[in-house]
Structures are given as structure tokens and as C-alpha cells.
Amino acid sequence: MLTRFLIAGALSAAFVSPVFAQADMICDQDGLSKVETEVGAFTDATRKDYAEKELAMAKEAMAANDAEKCKTHMANALKGGSSD
């Protein structure tokens, strides 16, 4: 029984952590500038290209006043297509 609770807890933590990482992002010009700076530091061309596309979509979402979509694209840009 305890094992089931531990497994359930581990699985829920895996799904909740990306939400918390995204929760502290603010979709405004300052937030986008910070992400843009971090993306500019990427050295892998494929990763940087992916991140720049996500950043462009984040800017479009901000212009459309869709904060949740903007945060999602900002988070994706920071991940740069990595699987973690």
C-alpha cells in the first residue's frame, strides 16, 4: 500500500514540476527580453533555431494578450527542444 502512494507521489511530482517552472514566468517585455538573452547564449544551432521560433510564437501570443500561451512558448524556448 505504501509503495502505491510513493509511486503515485513520484508520478504526480513529475507532471507538476513543469507547471511550477512556468508559473514564475511573467509574459511581459522584460520577461521576453530575459528569455531572448538566454536563447542568444545557446551554442547548438538546432536548439537555438527551435528556441527562436518558440520565442517568436511567445511574442505573438503576448501581442494577442494570451498570457498562458505566451508562458508556454517561453518555457519551450528555454528548453530549446531538449527532452528534460
Secondary structure, 3 states (H helix, E strand, C coil): CHHHHHHHHHHHHHHHHHHHHHHCCCCCHHHHHHHHHHHHCCCCHHHHHHHHHHHHHHHHHHHCCCHHHHHHHHHHHHHCCCCC
